[in-house]
Amino acid sequence: MAKKKVELTDEQKQRNAEILARLEAEKMRLAEETRALQEQAKRRPGRKKKPQPVIGNQ
């Protein structure tokens, strides 16, 4: 069975574009915040890496 092609009105297209722009801005903001937190964690004094679990003969 063939699917019907959906035609959006200009108002719906405009609204979709605004929503997509907001989502893209939020994605960029979250990426920047994550990057900043990672940099902050690297600079923290006394930071120690977790020891890697030993996998092998036991």
NORRARA-V279560 format. One record per backbone hydrogen bond with DSSP energy under -1.0 kcal/mol. CO is the residue of the C=O (numbers start at 1). NH is the residue of the N-H. If there is no record, write none. Layout:
BEGIN
co=[CO,CO]
nh=[NH,NH]
END
This chain:
BEGIN
co=[9,10,11,12,13,14,15,16,17,18,19,20,21,22,23,24,25,26,27,28,29,30,31,32,33,34,35,36,37,38,39,44]
nh=[13,14,15,16,17,18,19,20,21,22,23,24,25,26,27,28,29,30,31,32,33,34,35,36,37,38,39,40,41,42,43,47]
END
